[in-house]
């Protein structure tokens, strides 16, 4: 338990020592921090997941006030490949690589519009994890992880020789540190009911070659997801609904060390999902998110809704 306390204290230290706001889209365009944690698995088990994530940023906000303005919209499409391998009861490694498509539409008063699309491989995340307790129990466990996000995605994409803003790039151009804590416990009176709590924290590095002559740093990214799930038999499968709340904030972005306006805020969203689980077949996962509360710094486009669908499978490589 001492390790978990130290990790949480480190997260809180970095969060409070760096000005804590959020920006309306994810770092480098890819929602990697939402897709980091595989469940615990037996030794020598390989896990993989392939998912599609759609983030519609169609709500214009000033602080928490909504504008009735449809002249500008944003959307992020991402295909995410997650892999993981369990080396022992206590140690596993996860990795995720996204393919990102950024879309921006701007409508002008003369009935013309500007449509911008950028696509490419995003930033790779590698996350070693340790199981603090729960190796011999299916009823509860605590996992801690610490890893890196590598700048594998392009961060200086230009269209017609015009450089795009950092939040339209497939990658961030920076090395970041990733911290994770995941706690899971079943209900004693009904073992199929599970409570899950996950904290992810990304300590952002600096892109020292932004627009080839400047330095850019995204804000630190923190989120805390708490959810409850259950399982019900459905023909030859199990139906598993999930309900949760996700709180998120990100630090103000900086360019050449100067804080940028219109970056930063905080969000509370409601998550509803369902999984179909078959023996020896991939699990189908579908989920959606809607904002409950948003408070941004300045004026920003914020998420109107989010949707994710994917499959997940475990393969035993034990001889």
MARGU-537609 format. One record per residue (C-alpha): x, y, z; residue in one letter; residue number from 1. Coordinates in nm, 2 decimals, always signed. Each point is the difference from the previous one (the first is absolute). Layout:
// MARGU-537609
X, Y, Z, code, pos
X, Y, Z, a, NUM .
...
END
This chain:
// MARGU-537609
X, Y, Z, code, pos
+0.00, +0.00, +0.00, x, 1 .
+0.29, +0.23, +0.05, x, 2 .
+0.08, +0.00, -0.37, x, 3 .
-0.36, +0.10, -0.09, x, 4 .
+0.01, +0.29, +0.25, x, 5 .
+0.33, +0.12, -0.14, x, 6 .
-0.13, -0.01, -0.36, x, 7 .
-0.32, +0.20, +0.09, x, 8 .
+0.21, +0.25, +0.19, x, 9 .
+0.23, +0.05, -0.30, x, 10 .
-0.31, +0.05, -0.22, x, 11 .
-0.14, +0.26, +0.24, x, 12 .
+0.33, +0.18, +0.03, x, 13 .
+0.04, +0.04, -0.38, x, 14 .
-0.37, +0.10, -0.04, x, 15 .
+0.02, +0.27, +0.27, x, 16 .
+0.34, +0.13, -0.10, x, 17 .
-0.10, +0.05, -0.36, x, 18 .
-0.30, +0.22, -0.07, x, 19 .
-0.30, -0.24, -0.03, x, 20 .
-0.23, +0.07, -0.29, x, 21 .
-0.09, -0.20, -0.31, x, 22 .
-0.02, +0.04, -0.37, x, 23 .
-0.29, -0.10, -0.22, x, 24 .
+0.18, -0.28, -0.18, x, 25 .
+0.25, -0.27, +0.09, x, 26 .
+0.37, +0.02, -0.02, x, 27 .
+0.13, -0.04, -0.35, x, 28 .
-0.36, -0.08, -0.11, x, 29 .
+0.00, -0.36, +0.13, x, 30 .
-0.21, -0.10, +0.30, x, 31 .
+0.27, -0.23, +0.13, x, 32 .
-0.05, +0.07, +0.37, x, 33 .
-0.35, -0.16, -0.03, x, 34 .
+0.13, -0.33, -0.13, x, 35 .
+0.29, -0.11, +0.21, x, 36 .
-0.11, -0.27, +0.24, x, 37 .
-0.06, -0.37, -0.07, x, 38 .
-0.15, -0.21, +0.27, x, 39 .
+0.23, -0.24, +0.19, x, 40 .
+0.06, -0.33, -0.19, x, 41 .
+0.18, -0.34, +0.07, x, 42 .
+0.37, -0.03, -0.05, x, 43 .
+0.12, -0.01, -0.37, x, 44 .
-0.33, +0.15, -0.12, x, 45 .
+0.01, +0.23, -0.31, x, 46 .
-0.29, +0.25, -0.02, x, 47 .
-0.09, +0.22, -0.29, x, 48 .
-0.28, +0.24, -0.08, x, 49 .
-0.09, +0.19, -0.31, x, 50 .
-0.24, +0.30, +0.04, x, 51 .
-0.14, +0.30, -0.17, x, 52 .
-0.05, +0.32, +0.20, x, 53 .
-0.20, +0.30, -0.12, x, 54 .
+0.01, +0.33, +0.19, x, 55 .
-0.24, +0.27, -0.13, x, 56 .
+0.11, +0.35, +0.12, x, 57 .
-0.30, +0.20, -0.11, x, 58 .
-0.08, +0.20, +0.31, x, 59 .
+0.14, +0.35, +0.02, x, 60 .
+0.06, +0.11, +0.36, x, 61 .
+0.13, +0.30, +0.19, x, 62 .
+0.07, -0.12, +0.35, x, 63 .
-0.31, -0.21, +0.06, x, 64 .
-0.23, +0.21, -0.22, x, 65 .
-0.12, -0.15, -0.33, x, 66 .
-0.01, +0.21, -0.32, x, 67 .
-0.26, -0.08, -0.27, x, 68 .
+0.26, +0.00, -0.27, x, 69 .
+0.04, -0.27, -0.27, x, 70 .
+0.25, +0.19, -0.21, x, 71 .
+0.29, -0.22, +0.11, x, 72 .
+0.01, -0.37, +0.09, x, 73 .
+0.28, -0.25, +0.08, x, 74 .
+0.01, -0.38, +0.01, x, 75 .
+0.27, -0.25, +0.08, x, 76 .
-0.02, -0.35, -0.15, x, 77 .
+0.25, -0.25, +0.14, x, 78 .
+0.07, -0.37, -0.06, x, 79 .
+0.18, -0.14, +0.30, x, 80 .
+0.20, -0.32, +0.02, x, 81 .
+0.06, -0.12, +0.35, x, 82 .
+0.23, -0.29, +0.10, x, 83 .
+0.10, -0.14, +0.33, x, 84 .
+0.20, -0.30, +0.13, x, 85 .
+0.01, -0.15, +0.35, x, 86 .
+0.35, -0.11, +0.10, x, 87 .
-0.08, -0.11, +0.36, x, 88 .
-0.27, +0.03, +0.26, x, 89 .
+0.13, +0.34, +0.09, x, 90 .
+0.14, +0.15, -0.32, x, 91 .
-0.15, +0.08, -0.34, x, 92 .
+0.05, +0.25, -0.28, x, 93 .
-0.26, +0.18, -0.21, x, 94 .
+0.05, +0.21, -0.32, x, 95 .
-0.23, +0.21, -0.22, x, 96 .
+0.05, +0.16, -0.34, x, 97 .
-0.27, +0.21, -0.16, x, 98 .
-0.07, +0.10, -0.35, x, 99 .
-0.15, +0.35, +0.02, x, 100 .
-0.23, +0.20, -0.24, x, 101 .
-0.06, +0.36, +0.09, x, 102 .
-0.28, +0.19, -0.17, x, 103 .
-0.08, +0.37, +0.03, x, 104 .
-0.28, +0.18, -0.17, x, 105 .
-0.04, +0.38, -0.01, x, 106 .
-0.30, +0.17, -0.16, x, 107 .
+0.02, +0.37, -0.11, x, 108 .
-0.27, +0.26, -0.04, x, 109 .
+0.03, +0.00, -0.38, x, 110 .
-0.12, -0.36, +0.00, x, 111 .
+0.34, -0.14, -0.07, x, 112 .
+0.18, -0.24, +0.23, x, 113 .
+0.34, -0.14, +0.08, x, 114 .
+0.04, -0.37, +0.05, x, 115 .
+0.33, -0.13, +0.14, x, 116 .
+0.10, -0.37, +0.05, x, 117 .
+0.32, -0.13, +0.15, x, 118 .
+0.08, -0.37, +0.04, x, 119 .
+0.29, -0.20, +0.12, x, 120 .
+0.15, -0.24, +0.26, x, 121 .
-0.02, +0.15, +0.35, x, 122 .
+0.23, -0.03, +0.30, x, 123 .
+0.09, -0.35, +0.14, x, 124 .
-0.06, -0.07, +0.37, x, 125 .
+0.19, -0.27, +0.19, x, 126 .
-0.12, -0.07, +0.36, x, 127 .
+0.16, -0.26, +0.23, x, 128 .
-0.23, -0.10, +0.28, x, 129 .
+0.04, -0.17, +0.34, x, 130 .
-0.28, -0.18, +0.19, x, 131 .
+0.03, +0.13, +0.36, x, 132 .
-0.26, -0.25, +0.14, x, 133 .
-0.26, -0.24, -0.14, x, 134 .
+0.23, -0.25, -0.18, x, 135 .
-0.19, -0.29, +0.15, x, 136 .
-0.34, +0.16, +0.00, x, 137 .
-0.27, +0.07, -0.26, x, 138 .
-0.19, +0.22, +0.24, x, 139 .
+0.23, +0.30, +0.03, x, 140 .
+0.33, +0.13, -0.12, x, 141 .
+0.21, +0.31, -0.01, x, 142 .
+0.23, +0.08, -0.30, x, 143 .
+0.25, +0.28, -0.03, x, 144 .
+0.18, +0.10, -0.32, x, 145 .
+0.26, +0.25, -0.12, x, 146 .
+0.11, +0.03, -0.36, x, 147 .
+0.07, +0.24, -0.29, x, 148 .
-0.17, +0.15, -0.30, x, 149 .
+0.24, +0.02, -0.29, x, 150 .
-0.03, +0.26, -0.27, x, 151 .
-0.06, -0.24, -0.29, x, 152 .
-0.27, +0.22, -0.16, x, 153 .
+0.07, +0.29, -0.23, x, 154 .
-0.03, +0.34, +0.17, x, 155 .
+0.09, +0.24, -0.28, x, 156 .
-0.25, -0.08, -0.27, x, 157 .
-0.06, +0.28, -0.25, x, 158 .
-0.28, +0.05, -0.25, x, 159 .
+0.07, +0.23, -0.29, x, 160 .
+0.33, +0.09, +0.17, x, 161 .
-0.20, +0.13, +0.31, x, 162 .
+0.08, -0.17, +0.33, x, 163 .
-0.29, -0.13, +0.20, x, 164 .
-0.06, +0.07, +0.37, x, 165 .
+0.14, -0.25, +0.25, x, 166 .
-0.35, -0.14, +0.08, x, 167 .
-0.06, -0.09, -0.36, x, 168 .
+0.32, -0.21, -0.03, x, 169 .
+0.00, -0.38, +0.02, x, 170 .
+0.28, +0.00, +0.25, x, 171 .
+0.12, +0.23, +0.28, x, 172 .
+0.37, +0.00, -0.08, x, 173 .
+0.09, -0.05, +0.37, x, 174 .
+0.11, -0.28, +0.23, x, 175 .
-0.25, -0.02, +0.29, x, 176 .
-0.02, -0.20, +0.32, x, 177 .
-0.31, -0.21, +0.07, x, 178 .
-0.12, -0.11, +0.35, x, 179 .
-0.29, -0.23, +0.06, x, 180 .
-0.18, -0.15, +0.30, x, 181 .
-0.29, -0.25, -0.04, x, 182 .
-0.21, -0.16, +0.28, x, 183 .
-0.27, -0.26, -0.06, x, 184 .
-0.23, -0.18, +0.25, x, 185 .
-0.30, -0.22, -0.02, x, 186 .
-0.31, +0.03, +0.21, x, 187 .
+0.00, -0.27, +0.27, x, 188 .
-0.38, -0.07, -0.03, x, 189 .
+0.02, -0.02, -0.38, x, 190 .
+0.34, -0.09, -0.15, x, 191 .
-0.10, +0.10, -0.35, x, 192 .
-0.02, +0.37, +0.11, x, 193 .
+0.33, +0.18, -0.03, x, 194 .
+0.11, +0.34, +0.12, x, 195 .
+0.29, +0.15, -0.20, x, 196 .
+0.20, +0.32, +0.08, x, 197 .
+0.28, +0.11, -0.24, x, 198 .
+0.23, +0.30, +0.02, x, 199 .
+0.22, +0.10, -0.29, x, 200 .
+0.25, +0.29, +0.01, x, 201 .
+0.21, +0.12, -0.29, x, 202 .
+0.29, +0.23, +0.08, x, 203 .
+0.06, +0.19, -0.32, x, 204 .
+0.34, +0.06, -0.15, x, 205 .
+0.09, +0.27, -0.26, x, 206 .
+0.00, -0.01, -0.37, x, 207 .
+0.33, +0.19, -0.07, x, 208 .
-0.06, +0.02, -0.37, x, 209 .
-0.35, +0.13, -0.03, x, 210 .
-0.04, +0.19, -0.33, x, 211 .
+0.37, -0.07, -0.03, x, 212 .
+0.09, +0.31, +0.20, x, 213 .
-0.21, -0.01, +0.32, x, 214 .
-0.06, -0.22, +0.31, x, 215 .
-0.35, -0.12, +0.08, x, 216 .
-0.12, -0.18, +0.32, x, 217 .
-0.34, -0.15, +0.04, x, 218 .
-0.16, +0.02, +0.34, x, 219 .
+0.03, -0.29, +0.24, x, 220 .
-0.29, -0.24, -0.03, x, 221 .
-0.18, -0.16, +0.30, x, 222 .
-0.31, -0.21, +0.00, x, 223 .
-0.19, -0.21, +0.26, x, 224 .
-0.26, -0.25, -0.11, x, 225 .
-0.23, -0.18, +0.24, x, 226 .
-0.24, -0.26, -0.13, x, 227 .
-0.22, -0.29, +0.09, x, 228 .
-0.08, -0.30, -0.22, x, 229 .
-0.20, -0.32, +0.02, x, 230 .
-0.04, -0.32, -0.21, x, 231 .
-0.31, -0.17, -0.12, x, 232 .
-0.03, -0.33, -0.21, x, 233 .
-0.12, +0.06, -0.36, x, 234 .
-0.03, -0.32, -0.20, x, 235 .
+0.36, -0.13, -0.04, x, 236 .
+0.15, +0.33, +0.12, x, 237 .
+0.02, +0.24, +0.29, x, 238 .
-0.15, +0.35, -0.02, x, 239 .
+0.20, +0.25, +0.21, x, 240 .
-0.14, +0.35, +0.04, x, 241 .
+0.23, +0.28, +0.15, x, 242 .
-0.09, +0.33, +0.15, x, 243 .
+0.26, +0.26, +0.11, x, 244 .
+0.11, +0.35, +0.06, x, 245 .
+0.33, +0.15, -0.14, x, 246 .
+0.16, +0.31, +0.13, x, 247 .
+0.28, +0.16, -0.21, x, 248 .
+0.21, +0.30, +0.00, x, 249 .
+0.32, +0.11, -0.19, x, 250 .
+0.25, +0.27, +0.07, x, 251 .
+0.02, +0.31, -0.21, x, 252 .
+0.21, -0.04, -0.31, x, 253 .
+0.32, +0.21, -0.05, x, 254 .
+0.19, +0.13, -0.30, x, 255 .
+0.36, +0.11, +0.07, x, 256 .
-0.08, -0.02, +0.37, x, 257 .
-0.30, +0.24, -0.03, x, 258 .
-0.35, -0.11, +0.10, x, 259 .
-0.24, -0.02, -0.29, x, 260 .
-0.35, +0.15, +0.03, x, 261 .
-0.30, -0.22, -0.08, x, 262 .
+0.16, -0.32, +0.12, x, 263 .
-0.10, -0.16, +0.33, x, 264 .
-0.32, -0.09, +0.18, x, 265 .
-0.16, -0.30, +0.17, x, 266 .
-0.26, -0.25, -0.09, x, 267 .
-0.23, -0.25, +0.17, x, 268 .
-0.16, -0.25, -0.24, x, 269 .
-0.24, -0.29, +0.03, x, 270 .
+0.10, -0.33, -0.15, x, 271 .
-0.24, -0.28, -0.11, x, 272 .
+0.14, -0.31, -0.16, x, 273 .
-0.08, -0.37, -0.07, x, 274 .
+0.21, -0.30, -0.08, x, 275 .
-0.09, -0.33, -0.15, x, 276 .
+0.23, -0.28, +0.13, x, 277 .
+0.04, -0.34, -0.17, x, 278 .
+0.22, -0.29, +0.08, x, 279 .
+0.30, -0.03, -0.24, x, 280 .
-0.13, +0.30, -0.21, x, 281 .
+0.09, +0.37, +0.01, x, 282 .
-0.20, +0.21, +0.25, x, 283 .
-0.20, +0.28, -0.16, x, 284 .
+0.01, +0.33, +0.18, x, 285 .
-0.22, +0.31, -0.07, x, 286 .
-0.01, +0.31, +0.21, x, 287 .
-0.11, +0.37, -0.02, x, 288 .
+0.06, +0.31, +0.20, x, 289 .
-0.20, +0.32, +0.06, x, 290 .
+0.12, +0.31, +0.18, x, 291 .
-0.16, +0.08, +0.34, x, 292 .
+0.21, +0.30, +0.08, x, 293 .
+0.26, +0.20, -0.19, x, 294 .
+0.21, +0.30, +0.10, x, 295 .
+0.26, +0.11, -0.25, x, 296 .
+0.26, +0.28, +0.02, x, 297 .
-0.10, +0.27, -0.25, x, 298 .
-0.19, -0.10, -0.31, x, 299 .
+0.03, -0.36, -0.13, x, 300 .
-0.18, -0.27, -0.19, x, 301 .
-0.09, -0.27, +0.24, x, 302 .
-0.12, -0.36, -0.03, x, 303 .
-0.36, -0.04, -0.09, x, 304 .
+0.01, -0.38, +0.01, x, 305 .
+0.24, -0.28, -0.03, x, 306 .
-0.04, -0.35, -0.14, x, 307 .
+0.22, -0.31, +0.01, x, 308 .
-0.04, -0.35, -0.14, x, 309 .
+0.26, -0.28, -0.01, x, 310 .
+0.09, -0.36, +0.05, x, 311 .
+0.23, -0.16, +0.26, x, 312 .
+0.15, -0.35, +0.03, x, 313 .
+0.24, -0.20, +0.23, x, 314 .
+0.23, -0.27, -0.13, x, 315 .
+0.19, -0.24, +0.23, x, 316 .
+0.36, -0.05, -0.11, x, 317 .
+0.08, -0.24, +0.28, x, 318 .
+0.14, -0.32, -0.12, x, 319 .
END
